Amino acid sequence: MSRCIVILSFPVFLFSFLTSGGLTAEPSGIEVGMRYGAGERIPGRFDGDLRQFSSTFNPLVFSDVNLKGGKTTNLYEGFIRFLLDSRNRVGFYIGRNDWQILQLTEVTSDLYYTKLNSEIYSYHVLGMYHFSMPISRNFEWENGVGMGFASADWNIRGYSIGEPLPNTQYFNQRGRLRGSGLVYRVETAINRRLYENTFFQIGIGYHHIAIDKFSGNYNGETSSFYIRADGRVGVIDDTRIIDATVSTAQTFRRLDMNTGAWTLYFSAFQRFLD
C-alpha cells in the first residue's frame, strides 16, 4: 500500500517582542471545541483507477467510462486539546469527512449501460500537535501537524441495463464496502479571542487519507474492487478471485484509496485554565 507522508516544517519565530504584549501565558489547561470545514479534493490515482472500470473482464468487450463528482468535501469535528504551556498544545480530533456523490457511467461494446452512484464518507481519530504564536492581545497564529486512523464507508447504488429488445435485461447494483487505514493532516489558522477564554478560529488544512483496500457486500456477495494487471478495475466476489486469476491468466490486487483535500475550516472553542 502506498503511503503519503506529510511533513510540516515550522518556521523559526524570531519576533520575541510579541510575547510581552500578547496573550497572557497559561501554565496549563484544556480547550474544547467544534469545527466545520468545506474542501476541494485533489483527484489522484484512486480517480484514475476508477476511470478504468469495467463491468466485465472479457478482453473482447470494450467500454467507455465517464467519472464525475466527488470533488468537494465537508468536514465535521469535535476536539479536545491540552495546553502544555502558552504556546504548545496537543489534542485529539474526532470527526467525519463526507464526499460529494461520485457518479460513474459505463457503455460497453456489447450494448450494456451501467450507472453507479457512490456515497463515500470517512470517520477519523487524529492526534495533533500545535504551536501558537501571539500576534496581539486578541489574536494568535497557530500551526499544527498530526496523524491518526480512518475508517471509510463506500455505499454504491445503481443499475445495469443491456441486450436489444425484446431480451433487454435490468440489474440492480447495490454495494456497501468498508476500508480502514491512516489519516494525515497539516494546518494553519488564526485564532480570534471573542471573550476572555472563548475563541473563534479560521484556518486552512490539508487532510489526507490512505486506505489499502475495501471489502464488503456487493449484490449479495462478499466482494472487493480489484485491479487487473492490464489496469481494468471491477468488482469480484472474494471467493472467486482465484478462479478469475486462473481464467484470465492475470494477477489481481485490491483497489486502494490515497486521496487528499484542501479544507477551509471554522472552529469555536472554549479554554479552561487550571
C-alpha positions in Angstrom: 0.0 0.0 0.0 1.3 3.4 -0.9 1.6 5.9 1.8 1.6 9.7 1.7 4.0 11.0 4.4 3.3 14.6 5.1 6.0 16.7 6.8 5.4 20.1 8.3 8.4 22.3 9.0 7.5 25.0 11.4 9.2 28.4 10.9 11.6 29.7 13.5 9.9 32.6 15.2 12.4 35.4 16.0 9.9 38.1 17.0 10.4 37.7 20.7 8.8 41.2 21.4 5.4 39.7 20.6 5.5 37.6 23.7 5.5 40.6 26.1 2.4 42.3 24.7 0.5 39.3 23.6 -1.9 36.8 25.2 -1.3 36.0 28.8 0.8 32.9 29.3 -1.2 30.0 30.7 0.7 27.3 32.6 -1.8 24.6 31.8 -5.4 23.9 30.9 -7.6 22.4 28.2 -9.5 23.6 25.1 -12.8 22.1 23.9 -14.3 22.9 20.6 -16.2 22.1 17.4 -15.2 22.5 13.8 -16.8 22.7 10.3 -14.9 22.8 7.1 -15.6 22.7 3.3 -12.9 21.5 1.0 -11.8 20.7 -2.5 -10.5 17.2 -3.1 -7.4 16.7 -5.2 -8.0 13.9 -7.8 -5.3 11.2 -7.8 -4.6 7.6 -8.5 -7.9 6.5 -7.0 -9.9 8.5 -9.6 -7.6 7.3 -12.4 -8.1 3.7 -11.4 -11.9 4.1 -11.4 -11.8 5.5 -14.9 -10.6 2.1 -15.9 -13.7 0.5 -14.5 -15.2 -2.4 -16.5 -18.3 -4.4 -15.7 -16.7 -7.4 -17.5 -13.1 -8.8 -17.8 -13.7 -10.1 -21.2 -10.8 -8.7 -23.3 -13.1 -8.6 -26.4 -15.5 -6.2 -24.8 -14.5 -2.5 -24.9 -16.0 0.2 -22.7 -16.2 3.9 -22.4 -16.2 5.2 -18.8 -17.2 8.7 -17.5 -16.4 9.7 -13.9 -17.7 13.0 -12.4 -18.5 14.4 -9.0 -16.7 13.7 -5.8 -14.7 16.9 -5.9 -16.0 18.7 -2.8 -15.9 17.5 0.8 -17.5 18.5 4.1 -15.7 18.1 7.4 -17.3 17.8 10.9 -15.2 17.5 14.0 -15.1 17.8 17.8 -11.8 18.2 19.6 -10.1 18.5 23.0 -6.6 20.0 23.3 -4.3 20.1 26.3 -2.1 23.2 26.9 1.5 22.2 27.7 2.3 25.9 28.1 1.3 29.2 26.5 2.5 28.1 23.0 2.5 24.3 22.8 -0.6 22.0 22.9 -1.5 18.5 22.0 -5.0 17.2 21.2 -7.4 14.7 19.8 -9.8 15.3 17.0 -12.8 13.0 16.2 -14.7 13.7 13.1 -16.3 12.7 9.8 -15.4 13.7 6.2 -18.2 13.5 3.5 -17.6 13.5 -0.2 -19.8 14.9 -2.9 -21.7 12.0 -4.7 -19.3 10.3 -7.2 -21.0 9.3 -10.4 -19.6 6.6 -12.7 -21.2 5.6 -16.1 -20.0 2.9 -18.5 -21.1 2.0 -22.0 -19.8 -1.3 -23.4 -19.4 -2.6 -26.9 -21.8 -5.5 -26.1 -24.5 -2.9 -25.6 -24.6 -2.7 -21.8 -25.1 0.6 -19.9 -24.0 0.8 -16.2 -24.6 3.7 -13.8 -23.2 3.8 -10.3 -23.6 6.5 -7.7 -21.1 6.3 -4.9 -21.5 7.8 -1.4 -18.1 7.9 0.3 -17.5 9.2 3.8 -14.8 8.5 6.4 -14.5 8.7 10.2 -11.2 9.6 11.8 -9.4 10.0 15.1 -6.4 12.3 14.9 -3.6 13.1 17.3 -2.4 16.6 16.7 0.4 18.9 17.9 0.0 22.7 17.6 2.4 25.6 18.1 0.8 29.0 18.6 2.3 32.4 18.3 0.7 35.6 19.8 0.1 38.4 17.4 -1.7 40.8 19.7 -3.9 40.6 22.8 -6.8 39.2 20.8 -5.2 37.3 18.0 -2.8 34.4 17.8 -1.4 32.3 14.9 -1.1 28.5 15.2 0.2 25.7 13.1 -0.5 22.0 13.5 0.6 18.6 12.3 -0.9 15.2 13.1 -1.8 11.7 12.1 -4.3 9.0 13.1 -6.7 6.3 12.0 -9.5 6.4 9.5 -12.4 4.1 8.5 -14.1 4.8 5.2 -17.6 3.6 4.0 -18.3 3.3 0.3 -22.0 2.9 -0.5 -23.0 2.2 -4.1 -26.4 2.5 -5.7 -27.1 2.0 -9.4 -28.1 -0.3 -12.2 -27.0 -2.1 -15.4 -29.2 -2.5 -18.5 -28.4 -4.2 -21.7 -29.4 -6.6 -24.6 -31.6 -5.5 -27.5 -35.4 -5.7 -27.3 -37.2 -8.0 -26.5 -34.4 -9.6 -24.5 -33.5 -6.5 -22.5 -32.1 -7.2 -19.0 -32.1 -5.0 -16.0 -29.9 -5.5 -12.9 -29.8 -3.5 -9.7 -26.3 -2.7 -8.4 -26.0 -2.4 -4.6 -22.9 -2.3 -2.6 -21.7 -1.5 0.9 -18.0 -1.6 1.3 -15.6 -0.6 4.1 -11.9 0.0 4.5 -9.5 1.3 7.1 -6.2 3.0 7.1 -4.3 6.1 8.1 -5.0 9.8 8.0 -2.6 12.7 8.0 -3.1 16.4 8.4 -1.2 19.8 8.3 -2.9 23.1 9.1 -2.5 26.7 9.9 -5.0 29.1 11.4 -5.7 32.4 13.1 -7.4 32.4 16.5 -9.6 35.4 17.5 -10.5 36.0 21.1 -14.2 36.7 21.4 -14.4 36.8 25.2 -11.9 36.1 28.0 -11.5 32.4 27.2 -13.7 31.9 24.1 -12.1 31.9 20.7 -13.2 31.8 17.0 -10.8 30.2 14.5 -10.4 30.3 10.8 -7.8 28.2 9.0 -6.8 26.0 6.1 -5.6 22.5 6.2 -4.6 19.5 4.1 -6.4 16.3 5.1 -5.1 13.0 3.5 -6.5 9.5 3.9 -4.8 6.3 2.9 -7.0 3.1 2.7 -5.3 0.0 1.4 -8.4 -2.0 0.4 -12.2 -2.1 0.5 -14.3 -5.1 1.2 -18.0 -5.8 1.9 -21.3 -6.8 0.4 -21.9 -6.2 -3.3 -25.1 -7.6 -4.8 -25.4 -10.1 -2.0 -21.8 -11.4 -2.2 -18.7 -10.6 -0.2 -16.7 -8.7 -2.8 -14.0 -6.1 -3.4 -12.8 -3.8 -6.1 -9.9 -5.4 -7.9 -7.3 -4.1 -10.4 -6.2 -6.4 -13.1 -2.6 -6.4 -14.5 -3.9 -4.6 -17.6 -5.3 -1.8 -15.5 -9.0 -2.7 -15.7 -11.0 -2.3 -12.4 -14.0 -4.3 -11.5 -15.9 -5.9 -8.6 -15.2 -9.6 -8.0 -16.6 -12.0 -5.4 -13.7 -12.6 -2.9 -14.3 -16.4 -3.1 -13.9 -16.4 -6.8 -10.8 -14.3 -7.2 -8.6 -17.5 -7.7 -10.9 -18.7 -10.5 -10.7 -15.2 -12.1 -6.9 -15.3 -11.8 -6.7 -18.7 -13.5 -9.3 -18.0 -16.2 -7.7 -14.6 -17.2 -4.1 -15.6 -16.6 -3.5 -12.3 -14.8 -2.8 -11.2 -11.3 -5.2 -9.0 -9.3 -4.7 -6.6 -6.5 -7.3 -4.7 -4.5 -8.2 -1.1 -5.2 -6.7 1.2 -2.7 -7.5 4.9 -1.9 -4.9 7.6 -1.4 -6.6 11.0 -1.6 -6.4 14.4 0.0 -8.4 17.6 0.2 -7.6 21.2 1.0 -10.1 22.4 3.5 -11.2 25.8 4.7 -12.4 25.4 8.3 -14.1 27.4 11.0 -13.9 26.5 14.7 -15.2 27.7 18.0 -13.5 26.6 21.3 -13.5 27.4 25.0 -10.4 27.5 27.0 -10.4 26.2 30.6 -7.4 27.2 32.7 -6.1 25.4 35.8 
